[in-house]
């Protein structure tokens, strides 16, 4: 069955209330389990990994696991894939992950709108009215590929899902509707399947494997199916059923804002904005309506309006297609002849992180929005989830292949949860920055929230219709602050407000799009790594909500810095790649980066020998300095009989560019051990002191959580 015949508009989920009652949320059977019994390859048909949730996080994880040789399958509650655009900004680090997925990053770059059409945020009284200000979020260095081999992208989530499904189809995955499945109530689930219309009801962790009970609708009847697996990954979104079943709570700020998301098409509007004021986000403030337009694709005329929503005085039924059309016309500033409203849905903005990411003997794991949910400001939601999958995949593969103990999965939570907490705070700061603009215009959102609370509390005794009328009246008075009479340079109040607005934009205090220091510079302070012996861990710098440049570093826990290098071989190859391309995406393999120094070759020999004891692959990269005569380059004789190595030479942007070891703030006597997820596991800054065999055994033991004698 082809993937793309399932890619159609979502028509609603089947009701599951009657099926949930017999398996209450928060109830799960469990008993302790020896890790030696996991990944049973005996007669019982147990799937190594079952992923719940076929969004980008679950699909990326399934691709990564499959490429690493781990069998997996996916359950999805919805009957079809949504075409609501949802997330749309892909940051540098996620694009770097996608470069390892068989050309996915390149395909996204070819398919996305030209950057000139989405680099700006525009603030205006209507889409055809006065512009209050604009902010260009792309800087010259964003295009120079100095700190990363790939740029950020603007690409709607459903289009990304389509490309991920294409990748999975190339890996021989098949998508099935529940009606197409034969048989029921059995635990046999073949690998490389995506099962639609399967809602997770119950998890039994009381055996040597997990049993997941899922409900399906077949021939108009509700049925249940039991699926056995070794590991269950809940990547099933902000309302995660898996998280609720295992009883993990979320901590943080709830209900920061309620919004209505209106997905619509209008090529007329797209063409107008293309010609007059192209941008990604449009913040619109006028006396009749307030909202944010997300321009997903100006050329195709695809948009989403985010409109504030105040329940219970307002409810989703109030936002009919006709009402939404009228709101769109008010925000656009005129009527559109080809407006087509596709979808209307409410959503709630939260800023929360799960108390735990992993439980039940490390067999049940949360990833993506199931583990953390952020305000959309800065686009951290999907990106953090994709990086969760990248961190998790090599660790699951290490366990499945007998390289590491099951305890290595604990490091997933150790590493990723602090990043989620930091990104939550950064998203909140960025959200607050977004609120400074309406506040400068006399529309303080905190006042609107307080007014709503007062109406809820004091007006509770009043009829709902009267409550709604009061709330609408108060908000109309508030929007009067945006009248042309008041908001102009000739009016002293308006002039003062517009000056304050310009100051916010000039000082970079409004909503930001890019955070290079956080996107590329996040660091794991503990986990599957070895900290420097002289390392003193201070408190990470608190997020400011403003853009900060990324400064490369080779500290353990950080992503390996990017530098272009030329691959050298007997055929005098002129292939230029990134240092990040030196790490394999197709197997669990570490990378040791050294300079062509005698002591470093000794370390390389030792690492290769010790890695065999630990049953893990390691590749040696000998990085030669720019300007080295090619006739002197070559490591064959010095590394024989080992063949898993690569010689590369620096490619500098200019003669004054820093060398590799200067970028890393190390000497060329140093060495860097890189994990399969591009993060640095260990390094020595300036030559190893002591026994290299003892040191490499210590390093692999710490990173993999095993001793060579225990494998």
PASE-109060 format. One record per residue (C-alpha): x, y, z; residue in three letters. Coordinates in steps of 0.1 Angstrom, whole numbers, padded with zeros to 4 digits, always signed. Each point is the difference from the previous one (the first is absolute). Layout:
<atoms>
XYZala;...
</atoms>
This chain:
<atoms>
+0000+0000+0000unk;+0016+0033-0010unk;+0005+0028+0025unk;-0015+0029-0018unk;-0035-0013-0005unk;-0004+0005+0038unk;+0012+0036-0002unk;-0033+0018+0000unk;-0020+0024+0022unk;-0007-0011+0035unk;-0037-0006+0005unk;-0002-0004+0038unk;+0008-0027+0025unk;-0023-0027+0010unk;-0014+0003+0035unk;+0019-0021+0025unk;-0017+0007+0033unk;-0018-0034+0003unk;+0032-0019-0007unk;+0021+0019+0025unk;-0022-0008+0030unk;+0012-0035+0005unk;+0036+0011-0002unk;+0002+0031+0021unk;+0027+0025-0006unk;+0029-0001+0024unk;-0003-0038+0005unk;+0028-0021-0011unk;+0012-0035+0011unk;+0037-0003+0005unk;+0027-0021+0016unk;+0037+0002+0001unk;+0019-0015-0029unk;+0035-0011-0006unk;+0016+0018-0030unk;+0013-0034-0012unk;-0035-0010-0009unk;-0007+0030-0022unk;+0001-0001-0038unk;-0010-0036+0001unk;+0011-0016-0033unk;-0015-0034+0009unk;-0032-0015-0013unk;-0024+0027+0013unk;-0008+0026-0027unk;+0009+0032+0020unk;+0005+0032-0019unk;+0032+0017+0013unk;-0014+0036-0001unk;-0036+0012-0003unk;-0005+0037-0006unk;-0033+0016+0008unk;-0006+0031-0020unk;+0006+0006-0038unk;+0009+0037+0002unk;+0035+0013-0010unk;+0016-0012+0033unk;-0013-0036-0003unk;+0007-0002-0037unk;+0036+0014+0003unk;+0006-0025+0028unk;-0013-0029-0021unk;+0024+0010-0029unk;+0030+0004+0023unk;-0006-0034+0017unk;-0006-0018-0033unk;+0033+0015-0014unk;+0017-0013+0031unk;-0014-0035-0005unk;-0026+0001+0027unk;-0034-0015-0008unk;-0029+0023+0008unk;-0036+0009-0008unk;-0023+0029+0006unk;-0036+0004+0013unk;-0020+0031-0008unk;-0034+0009+0016unk;-0012+0021-0029unk;-0014-0018-0030unk;+0019+0023-0025unk;+0028+0024+0000unk;-0010+0036+0008unk;+0005+0027-0026unk;-0002+0028+0025unk;+0034+0018-0004unk;+0008+0002+0038unk;+0038+0005+0006unk;+0020+0015-0028unk;+0034+0012+0011unk;+0029-0025-0001unk;+0031+0012+0018unk;+0037-0007-0008unk;+0004-0030+0022unk;-0031-0018-0013unk;+0011+0007-0036unk;+0034-0015+0009unk;-0018-0031+0012unk;-0020-0001-0033unk;+0033+0002-0020unk;+0006-0036+0012unk;-0034-0012-0013unk;+0008-0007-0036unk;-0003+0035-0014unk;-0029+0012+0021unk;+0015+0033+0009unk;+0008+0007-0037unk;-0036-0009-0010unk;-0014+0024+0026unk;+0022+0028-0012unk;-0011-0006-0036unk;-0037-0002+0010unk;-0002+0029+0024unk;-0009+0036-0010unk;+0029+0022-0009unk;+0015+0016+0032unk;-0007+0035-0012unk;-0037-0008+0004unk;+0001-0010+0037unk;+0030+0017+0016unk;-0021+0029+0016unk;-0027+0004+0027unk;-0023+0028-0009unk;-0022+0020+0024unk;-0029+0019-0015unk;-0035+0013+0005unk;-0013-0024-0027unk;+0017-0019-0028unk;-0010+0028-0023unk;+0004+0028+0025unk;+0028+0019+0017unk;+0032-0018+0009unk;+0010+0007+0036unk;+0034-0016-0003unk;+0018-0031-0013unk;+0029-0021+0012unk;+0024-0019-0023unk;+0010-0032+0018unk;+0028-0011-0025unk;+0035+0014+0004unk;+0028-0003-0026unk;+0018-0028+0020unk;-0032-0021-0002unk;+0008-0007-0037unk;+0037-0004+0003unk;-0001-0035+0015unk;+0029+0008+0024unk;-0014-0016+0031unk;-0023-0026-0017unk;+0001-0017-0034unk;-0037+0008-0005unk;-0024+0029+0005unk;-0034+0001+0018unk;-0032-0007-0019unk;-0036+0011-0002unk;-0020-0031-0008unk;-0035-0010+0012unk;-0002-0031+0022unk;-0024-0019-0023unk;+0024+0004-0029unk;+0029-0012+0023unk;-0022-0030+0009unk;-0005-0007-0037unk;+0038-0001-0006unk;+0006-0021+0031unk;-0026-0025-0012unk;+0017-0001-0034unk;+0033-0008+0018unk;-0018-0028+0019unk;-0015-0014-0032unk;+0036-0002-0014unk;+0008-0020+0032unk;-0028-0024-0009unk;-0025+0013+0027unk;-0037-0005-0008unk;-0029+0020+0013unk;-0032-0018+0009unk;-0035+0011+0010unk;-0016-0020+0028unk;-0026-0014-0025unk;+0027-0015-0021unk;+0015-0022+0027unk;-0008-0036+0002unk;-0004-0018+0033unk;-0002+0017+0034unk;+0009-0003+0037unk;+0034-0015-0007unk;+0035+0013+0009unk;+0016-0005-0034unk;+0009+0033-0016unk;+0025+0000-0028unk;+0027+0026-0002unk;-0002+0029-0024unk;-0037+0005+0004unk;-0019+0032+0007unk;-0034-0009+0014unk;-0026+0028-0003unk;-0031+0002+0022unk;+0016-0018+0029unk;-0006+0017+0034unk;+0022-0012+0029unk;-0022-0011+0029unk;+0020-0020+0024unk;+0036-0010+0007unk;+0010-0032+0019unk;+0036+0000+0011unk;-0004-0031+0021unk;+0019-0024-0022unk;+0034-0003-0017unk;-0015+0023-0027unk;-0026+0028-0001unk;-0035-0007-0012unk;-0017+0030-0015unk;-0038-0003-0005unk;-0012+0022-0028unk;-0036+0007-0012unk;-0009-0001-0037unk;-0032+0004-0019unk;-0006-0027-0026unk;-0032-0006-0019unk;-0016+0027+0022unk;+0008-0019+0032unk;+0025+0009+0028unk;+0025-0027+0005unk;+0032-0004+0020unk;+0034-0012-0010unk;+0029-0010+0022unk;+0035+0008-0012unk;+0032-0013+0017unk;+0031+0021+0000unk;+0033+0005+0019unk;-0001+0038+0001unk;-0029+0024-0003unk;+0007+0036-0011unk;-0029+0024+0005unk;+0004+0027-0027unk;-0037+0006+0000unk;-0002+0037+0005unk;-0009+0026+0027unk;-0030-0021+0012unk;+0021-0032+0001unk;-0021-0030+0009unk;+0032-0020+0008unk;+0011+0027+0025unk;-0034-0001+0016unk;-0001-0038+0001unk;+0033-0002+0019unk;-0010+0028+0023unk;+0027+0026-0007unk;-0010+0035+0008unk;+0009+0032-0018unk;+0015+0030+0020unk;+0000+0036-0011unk;-0023+0027-0011unk;-0034-0010-0013unk;-0024+0018-0023unk;+0022+0030-0009unk;-0025+0008-0027unk;-0030-0015-0019unk;+0000+0004-0037unk;-0020-0009-0031unk;+0020-0012-0030unk;-0016+0007-0034unk;+0016-0018-0029unk;-0010+0016-0033unk;+0010+0005-0036unk;+0000+0031-0021unk;+0023+0005-0030unk;-0013+0035-0003unk;+0013+0009+0034unk;+0033-0019-0007unk;+0006+0019-0032unk;-0007+0033+0017unk;+0024-0007+0029unk;+0026-0013-0025unk;+0000+0033-0018unk;-0006+0024+0028unk;+0014-0013+0034unk;+0013-0036+0000unk;+0006-0015+0035unk;-0004-0031+0022unk;-0021+0015+0028unk;-0024+0029-0001unk;-0011+0015+0034unk;-0032+0019-0007unk;-0016+0025+0024unk;-0031+0020-0008unk;-0032+0011+0016unk;-0020-0029-0014unk;+0023-0030+0005unk;+0034-0011+0012unk;+0019-0030-0013unk;+0032-0015-0013unk;+0002-0013-0036unk;+0025-0027-0007unk;+0009+0000-0037unk;+0008-0036-0006unk;+0004+0004-0038unk;-0007+0034-0017unk;+0004-0015-0035unk;-0027-0027+0008unk;-0021+0024+0020unk;+0000-0022+0031unk;-0005+0017+0034unk;-0009-0005+0036unk;-0016+0027+0022unk;+0005-0003+0037unk;-0027+0019+0018unk;-0004+0005+0038unk;-0028-0021+0015unk;-0016+0005+0034unk;-0021-0030+0013unk;-0025-0006+0014unk;-0015+0033-0011unk;+0012-0010-0035unk;-0002-0035-0013unk;+0012-0018-0031unk;-0036+0000-0014unk;+0002+0038-0001unk;+0028-0002-0026unk;-0020-0012-0029unk;+0014+0001-0035unk;-0020+0032-0007unk;+0012+0017+0032unk;+0036-0010-0008unk;-0003+0014-0035unk;-0012+0033+0014unk;+0029+0001+0025unk;+0024-0007-0028unk;-0014+0029-0021unk;+0003+0023+0030unk;+0037-0010+0005unk;+0008+0002-0037unk;-0017+0034-0003unk;-0022-0010-0029unk;-0020-0030-0014unk;+0017-0028-0019unk;-0017-0015-0031unk;+0016-0035+0003unk;+0000-0005+0038unk;-0004-0037+0010unk;+0000-0009+0037unk;+0014-0035+0003unk;+0001-0007+0037unk;-0009+0017+0034unk;+0014-0014+0032unk;+0006+0012+0035unk;+0032-0005+0019unk;+0015+0010+0034unk;+0035+0013+0005unk;+0019-0017+0028unk;+0036+0001+0013unk;+0006-0033+0017unk;+0025-0028+0003unk;-0007-0036+0011unk;+0013-0009+0034unk;+0016-0031-0015unk;+0009-0010-0036unk;+0006-0037+0007unk;-0016-0026+0023unk;-0008-0037+0005unk;+0035-0014+0000unk;+0010+0024-0028unk;-0025-0016-0024unk;-0026+0028-0003unk;+0014+0033-0014unk;-0015+0034-0008unk;+0012+0022-0029unk;-0011+0032-0016unk;-0031+0018+0011unk;-0009-0030+0022unk;+0030+0010+0021unk;-0001+0038-0003unk;-0024+0026-0014unk;+0011+0035-0007unk;-0015+0033-0013unk;+0006+0000-0037unk;+0022+0031+0003unk;+0034-0010-0015unk;-0012-0032-0015unk;+0016-0022+0028unk;-0028-0026+0002unk;+0005-0022-0031unk;+0038+0008-0001unk;+0006-0011+0036unk;-0020-0032-0007unk;+0020-0008-0031unk;+0032+0004+0020unk;-0016-0023+0027unk;-0003-0027-0027unk;+0036+0005-0011unk;+0013-0003+0036unk;-0021-0031+0006unk;+0005-0020-0032unk;+0037-0009+0004unk;-0006-0010+0037unk;-0029-0023-0008unk;+0021-0015-0028unk;+0030-0005+0024unk;-0023-0020+0023unk;-0016-0020-0028unk;+0034-0010-0014unk;+0015-0009+0034unk;+0025+0029+0000unk;-0014+0017+0031unk;-0021-0010+0030unk;-0036+0011+0003unk;+0011+0026+0025unk;+0014+0022-0028unk;-0036+0010-0007unk;+0001+0019+0033unk;+0024+0024-0016unk;-0028+0010-0024unk;-0019+0017+0029unk;+0032+0012+0016unk;+0010+0018-0032unk;-0033+0011-0016unk;-0021+0010+0029unk;+0022+0030+0010unk;+0000+0011-0036unk;-0038-0002+0000unk;-0002+0021+0032unk;+0024+0026-0015unk;-0020+0002-0033unk;-0032+0003+0020unk;+0014+0031+0017unk;+0014+0014-0032unk;-0034-0005-0017unk;-0017+0018+0029unk;+0025+0029-0003unk;-0006+0002-0037unk;-0038-0001+0005unk;+0003+0029+0025unk;+0021+0019-0026unk;-0029-0005-0025unk;-0024+0016+0026unk;+0021+0032+0003unk;-0013+0011-0034unk;-0038+0001+0009unk;+0010+0014+0034unk;+0018+0029-0017unk;-0031+0007-0020unk;-0021+0002+0032unk;-0013-0036-0001unk;+0017-0017+0029unk;-0008-0037-0004unk;+0003-0005+0038unk;-0028+0024+0004unk;-0022-0019-0025unk;+0007-0032+0020unk;-0009+0017+0033unk;-0032+0014-0015unk;-0009-0035-0012unk;+0007-0014+0035unk;-0022+0026+0016unk;-0029-0007-0024unk;+0004-0038+0007unk;-0001+0006+0038unk;-0023+0029+0005unk;-0022-0006-0030unk;-0005-0037+0007unk;-0036+0006+0013unk;-0009+0018-0032unk;-0015-0017-0031unk;+0027-0011-0024unk;-0013+0023-0027unk;+0003+0030+0023unk;+0035-0011+0010unk;+0010-0001-0037unk;-0015+0034-0007unk;+0019+0015+0030unk;+0033-0015-0011unk;-0004+0010-0037unk;-0009+0035+0011unk;+0031+0004+0022unk;+0023-0014-0027unk;-0016+0024-0026unk;+0008+0029+0023unk;+0036-0013+0003unk;+0003-0003-0038unk;-0010+0037-0003unk;+0036+0007+0010unk;+0009-0010-0036unk;-0022+0026-0017unk;+0017+0021-0027unk;-0011+0031+0020unk;+0021-0011+0029unk;+0028-0021-0016unk;+0018+0026-0021unk;+0030+0023+0002unk;-0021+0032+0005unk;-0017-0014+0031unk;+0024+0004+0030unk;-0011-0034+0015unk;+0002-0017-0033unk;+0033+0015-0008unk;+0014-0011+0033unk;-0013-0036-0006unk;+0014-0002-0035unk;+0034+0012+0013unk;+0000-0027+0027unk;-0009-0026-0027unk;+0030+0011-0022unk;+0023-0003+0030unk;-0012-0035+0007unk;+0008-0010-0036unk;+0033+0018-0001unk;+0013-0016+0032unk;-0011-0035-0010unk;-0025-0003+0028unk;-0029-0013-0021unk;-0008-0036-0009unk;+0031-0017-0014unk;+0002-0028-0026unk;+0036-0012+0003unk;+0021-0010+0031unk;+0033-0012-0014unk;+0017-0003+0034unk;-0028-0023+0013unk;-0007-0018-0033unk;+0036-0011-0005unk;+0017+0006+0033unk;-0022-0020+0025unk;+0022-0022+0022unk;-0006-0032+0019unk;+0015+0005+0034unk;-0003-0037+0010unk;-0010-0033-0015unk;+0018-0021-0026unk;+0032+0020+0001unk;+0032+0007+0020unk;+0005+0035+0012unk;+0034+0016+0000unk;+0019-0007+0032unk;+0004+0037+0006unk;-0035+0008-0009unk;-0019+0023+0024unk;-0037+0000-0009unk;-0016+0033+0007unk;-0036+0010-0003unk;-0010+0002-0037unk;-0006+0035-0012unk;-0037+0008+0004unk;-0020+0005-0033unk;-0006+0036-0009unk;-0024-0004-0029unk;+0024+0019-0023unk;+0021-0014-0028unk;+0036-0009+0010unk;+0027-0013-0024unk;+0012-0035+0003unk;+0037-0004+0011unk;+0014-0034-0010unk;+0015-0021+0028unk;+0013-0035+0004unk;-0011-0004+0036unk;-0013-0035+0008unk;-0038+0000-0004unk;+0000+0025-0028unk;-0006-0006-0037unk;+0031-0004-0020unk;+0009+0033-0017unk;-0005+0003-0038unk;+0029+0006-0023unk;+0003-0008-0037unk;+0027-0026-0007unk;+0012-0017-0032unk;+0001-0038+0000unk;+0034-0013-0010unk;+0006-0034-0016unk;+0023-0017-0025unk;-0023+0012-0027unk;+0007+0037+0010unk;-0037+0005+0008unk;-0011+0036+0000unk;-0033-0007+0019unk;-0007+0027+0026unk;-0021-0010+0030unk;-0009+0013+0034unk;+0017-0014+0031unk;-0035-0010+0010unk;-0001-0023-0031unk;+0028-0021+0015unk;-0025-0016+0024unk;-0019-0028-0014unk;-0038+0000+0000unk;-0003-0037-0010unk;+0017-0017+0029unk;+0009+0005+0037unk;+0035+0013-0005unk;+0022+0024+0019unk;+0024+0024-0016unk;+0034+0009+0014unk;+0014+0032-0015unk;+0038+0005+0003unk;+0028+0019-0017unk;+0028-0018-0018unk;+0022-0001+0031unk;+0019-0031+0011unk;-0015-0002+0035unk;-0035+0004-0016unk;+0006-0029-0023unk;+0009-0021+0031unk;-0033+0011+0016unk;-0019-0009-0032unk;+0015-0035+0000unk;-0010-0004+0036unk;-0035+0013-0006unk;-0005-0025-0029unk;+0012-0029+0022unk;-0021+0010+0030unk;-0031+0005-0021unk;+0002-0036-0011unk;-0001-0010+0036unk;-0031+0021+0005unk;-0017-0014-0032unk;-0004+0035-0014unk;+0012+0015-0033unk;+0023+0030-0001unk;+0014+0020-0029unk;+0031+0020+0001unk;+0001+0034-0017unk;+0035+0015-0006unk;-0005+0037-0005unk;+0029+0017-0018unk;+0005+0037+0001unk;-0007+0022-0030unk;+0031+0004-0022unk;+0015-0034+0007unk;+0016-0012-0032unk;-0022-0028-0013unk;+0031-0022-0006unk;+0005-0001+0038unk;-0035-0010+0008unk;-0010-0036+0008unk;-0005-0022+0030unk;-0001-0035-0015unk;+0035-0011+0012unk;-0005+0016+0034unk;-0034-0017+0007unk;+0006-0034-0016unk;-0015-0025+0002unk;-0031+0021+0009unk;-0020+0013-0029unk;-0029+0019+0016unk;+0015+0034-0003unk;-0002+0031-0022unk;+0025+0027-0008unk;-0014+0035-0004unk;+0015+0035-0004unk;-0014+0033+0012unk;-0018+0022-0026unk;+0002+0036+0013unk;-0024+0027-0010unk;+0030+0024-0001unk;+0037+0000+0009unk;-0008+0017+0033unk;-0027-0025+0010unk;+0007-0020+0031unk;+0014-0035-0002unk;-0020-0030+0012unk;+0018-0003+0033unk;-0003+0038+0006unk;-0038-0002-0006unk;-0001-0028+0026unk;+0023+0020+0024unk;+0024-0029+0001unk;+0035-0008-0013unk;+0007-0024-0028unk;+0013-0025+0026unk;-0036-0004+0012unk;-0027-0025-0010unk;-0038+0000-0001unk;-0023-0030+0003unk;-0034+0006-0016unk;-0032-0020+0006unk;-0023-0013-0028unk;-0023+0030+0006unk;+0029+0026-0007unk;+0005+0009+0036unk;+0034-0002+0016unk;+0004-0029+0025unk;+0035+0008+0011unk;+0030+0021-0009unk;+0036+0007+0010unk;+0011+0035-0006unk;+0037-0003-0004unk;+0013-0035+0000unk;-0009-0030+0022unk;+0019-0004+0033unk;+0001-0036+0012unk;-0008-0034-0014unk;-0021+0003-0032unk;-0015-0035+0004unk;-0012+0007+0035unk;-0014+0033-0011unk;-0019-0013-0030unk;-0015-0028+0021unk;-0011+0025+0026unk;-0016+0022-0027unk;-0019-0028-0018unk;-0011-0014+0034unk;-0014+0034+0010unk;-0017+0008-0033unk;-0015-0034-0006unk;-0006-0009+0036unk;+0018-0033-0002unk;+0034-0015+0008unk;+0019-0019-0027unk;+0000-0031+0022unk;-0038+0001+0003unk;-0009+0000-0037unk;
</atoms>
